[in-house]
Amino acid sequence: MLTFVAALGSSILSPGQSDVAEYTNISSEVAVLATSMYILGWAVGPTLWGPISEVYGRKWGMLPALLCLGLFSIGTAVSQNAASIFITRFIGGIFGSAPISNANAALSDIYAPKERGIAVAFMMLCITGGPSVGPLIGSAVVSNSKLGWRWTMYIEAICCFALFILATLTLSETYSPVLLKDKAQKLRKMTGDNRYWHPHEHESINLENAVTKHFLRPLWCVLARRSCRELFLTFPSMLTTESIMACVAAYASFSYSLIYLCLQVYPIVFEEERGYSPVIASLPFLGILVGTACAVGITFAYRTRYAKAVMENGGKAVPEARLPPLVLGVIFLPTGLFWLGWTATPKFSWVLPTVGGVFVGAGHNIIFQQCINYLIDTYGPYSASAISANTMLRSLLAAGLPLAAKPMFHNLGVGPAASLMGGIACLAMPIPFLFMKYGRALRERSKFAPASSD
């Protein structure tokens, strides 16, 4: 639910972009920044919330941020000009990134590798479900003359505050070093014996570890405190050994950004070309949600095969065993894009482009969840940095692509523009097959993949 509410905030304002443009006297293309700035905040946030999560625990790494997201949503709702809307959305995105980036780490704390796949699949359903449901809620609110676009942000704030209260009362800490530290402090207080202590008590947040561990490592994948000379000499080898993260994160980011591309494309297909009302034109977004749910079913069906691979490996994670479902994902994604593009014209039933959205949703979620699982299994204790890198990259792409969506789809046409995206997706189709064949060899060359020793 934490990830759902944070993801909901990224899209709930999108149906009100035209109203924002009219109120602030800006163009509709510039008004897209109301969505893009929030997602851009997700690229910055992990640098802050990663250290907080690893020093103070997952709970402190998510809940205060959720409260602040609610406050800045109110800030957007009461804004009087475009600059304040964009600034509050950006800062809200920074706070909203906390559940998105730390939920993966919390799941890795709780679940063993053979069980984690299903948990990650449901989390991805929430992350994709937010952007899919947001336009439907937002269009219903904006269409009501008594409410308007400001109430989309009030609703987001209400959801944040309600969930903050619920999570504060029910959510437990999951990060084992913090749990052991708290236990040591409690025993020391009860017994007066100073021998009870835990090394995590000496952990603290400072600028150096925040930058090196959660900014430089995700970007360059190098250990902290290396000299500039070492960095220069090892940079070519890093590009080779960490091609795992580069390829996986890039492909997952591309598939994720397509969901936000659809936020701008669906109004063209269903509202502009077919003349549907904003609420009715938002209903096809549920097709993406249905596809995402189907992807969870595929992961659930595959779980026994992965569990068998883990058992045969002595209970240790097997990253390459995560990849077979990815084959379906790389087929579904371009299929959905081509299908959506060439059935978008009004001469076809609305059902056909909606079905294309089902394939886009299924392909995206299969790719996204298997890539996340692969990174977690591969990088082990460095998985938080790998996930941070993935979050940064996908947020930058998801923030930028919607800005080009309307000009591209208006100038090229829906069919050719969607085919362009489908063609790019086709170019990436060999990725799962290459990693199935060469993944273990790449892991053995990596400095950050302890799983390579399995």
C-alpha positions, -999 to +999 in steps of 0.1 A: +000+000+000+029+024+007+042+019-028+007+022-043+000+055-027+034+069-037+029+057-073-007+070-073+007+105-067+027+103-100-004+101-122-035+114-103-028+150-115-023+141-151-060+144-161-059+180-147-029+191-168-051+211-192-068+228-163-034+236-147-022+250-181-053+272-184-051+284-147-013+292-149-013+304-185+012+279-198+011+255-228-002+220-224+033+207-232+048+226-203+020+214-180+032+179-185+060+189-160+034+186-133+038+149-138+074+147-149+088+168-119+072+143-095+089+114-112+122+133-115+121+136-077+122+098-076+156+099-093+170+121-065+152+106-035+171+073-031+203+092-024+186+104+008+164+075+018+189+048+012+213+059+040+184+066+064+170+031+057+203+014+063+212+034+095+178+038+112+158+010+096+132+006+069+104+020+089+121+053+095+132+052+058+096+053+046+070+066+071+083+102+077+086+106+040+050+095+035+039+122+059+059+148+041+045+136+007+010+144+021+021+178+032+037+187-001+006+174-019-014+200+000+013+225-011+006+217-047-032+219-041-029+255-028-003+267-053-011+299-073+014+297-101+032+271-123+066+275-105+051+266-071+032+236-086+064+222-102+086+228-072+061+212-047+056+183-071+094+178-074+099+178-036+068+156-032+085+132-056+116+131-035+096+121-005+074+097-026+105+078-037+111+065-002+085+036-003+094+029-040+131+025-033+130+009+002+102-016-003+125-039-023+150-039+006+123-046+031+111-076+011+146-089+009+148-086+047+116-107+051+116-133+024+140-160+013+150-161-024+126-188-033+097-169-018+107-134-028+095-136-064+058-136-055+063-108-029+081-086-055+054-094-081+027-081-058+048-050-050+052-043-087+015-047-091+011-018-066+038+003-083+021-001-117-014+000-103-009+035-089-002+051-124-030+029-139-057+039-114-046+075-109-059+088-142-093+072-135-096+089-101-081+121-114-105+124-143-135+118-121-124+145-097-115+170-125-148+164-143-167+175-112-172+212-114-174+214-076-139+199-071-114+206-099-077+197-103-067+209-068-088+181-052-066+155-069-038+166-046-061+168-016-071+132-022-035+121-025-028+139+008-057+122+026-044+088+014-009+096+027-021+107+061-045+078+065-018+053+055+008+070+077-014+065+108-022+029+099+015+020+091+028+037+123+005+015+144+010-018+125+043-018+106+073-035+122+109-030+116+125-056+092+162-046+089+182-071+110+211-048+120+187-023+134+167-050+152+199-064+167+211-029+177+179-022+195+180-056+213+216-049+224+206-015+237+177-029+256+197-057+272+224-032+282+198-010+298+182-039+316+214-056+329+238-027+331+263-050+312+282-030+286+292-061+268+259-061+251+265-040+219+262-043+182+285-028+155+255-010+139+255+013+169+285+031+154+267+036+120+258+072+112+247+092+082+273+116+068+277+133+034+306+110+024+287+077+029+255+091+014+274+102-018+297+073-021+273+045-012+240+057-027+251+081-055+286+072-068+282+034-064+249+032-082+262+053-110+298+040-113+297+008-092+330+016-075+340+011-038+343+042-017+376+058-009+393+049-042+418+074-055+411+093-088+440+073-104+424+040-094+390+052-107+405+062-140+424+029-145+396+007-135+368+025-153+370+005-186+368-028-166+339-015-146+319-009-177+325-045-187+320-062-153+290-042-143+273-045-177+248-067-158+234-037-140+237-014-170+217-037-193+191-049-168+185-014-154+183+002-188+157-024-201+136-023-169+137+015-171+125+016-207+096-007-200+087+013-169+087+046-188+062+033-212+035+033-185+040+071-182+041+075-219+006+060-219-006+087-196-001+111-225-011+088-253-044+074-240-061+108-239-051+112-276-064+078-286-097+077-265-105+114-258-092+134-288-098+108-316-129+091-303-145+120-285-150+101-252-155+120-219-124+122-197-137+096-172-147+071-200-114+078-218-095+069-185-112+034-182-088+018-207-060+023-182-076-006-164-064-028-192-028-020-182-037-030-146-053-062-158-021-070-178+000-063-147-022-087-127-017-114-153+020-110-149+017-117-112-002-149-122+027-159-145+052-153-117+031-174-093+029-203-118+067-202-122+075-201-085+079-239-081+105-241-108+126-214-093+122-229-058+135-262-073+165-244-087+173-228-054+170-261-036+194-277-061+218-249-054+219-255-016+193-228-008+213-200-024+198-177-050+202-185-087+199-153-106+197-169-141+168-190-130+148-158-127+150-152-164+127-177-183+095-156-176+114-126-190+111-143-225+073-138-223+078-102-212+100-093-241+074-107-265+044-092-249+058-056-247+064-049-284+033-069-293+012-046-271+028-015-285+023-025-321-013-036-313-021-004-295-007+018-322-024+002-352-058-003-336-060+032-322-080+048-350-118+052-344-127+027-371-116+000-347-135-009-315-122+006-283-117-030-271-087-036-294-064-008-282-074-017-247-063-053-253-030-038-266-027-021-232-031-055-215-001-068-233+019-036-225+010-040-188+018-077-187+051-073-206+062-043-185+055-060-152+071-093-161+102-074-173+103-051-143+098-077-116+122-102-130+149-076-135+145-064-099+147-100-087+178-106-108+195-076-094+187-085-058+199-121-063+230-110-081+243-082-059+232-095-025+244-069+001+250-044-026+214-048-040+202-016-023+228+003-044+218-016-076+181-009-069+190+027-063+207+028-097+177+013-113+153+037-096+174+067-107+176+056-143+140+046-147+128+078-130+149+100-154+135+081-184+100+081-171+102+118-164+116+127-198+096+105-222+061+119-214+074+154-223+080+142-259+049+120-261+023+145-273+045+162-299+057+128-312+023+111-313+006+142-329+033+147-355+040+111-364+006+097-357-003+071-331+005+041-353+040+052-364+050+066-330+039+034-312+057+013-338+089+033-331+086+024-294+078-012-303+108-013-326+131-002-297+115-029-275+123-055-302+159-045-303+161-054-266+146-089-271+180-108-270+188-095-235+172-124-215+188-150-238+222-134-235+220-133-198+208-169-196+239-179-215+265-155-202+251-142-169+271-165-147+303-156-165+296-119-161+288-124-124+321-142-119+339-111-133+320-087-111+334-071-080+300-065-065+283-098-071+289-122-041+264-146-057+291-153-083+308-175-058+278-199-056 
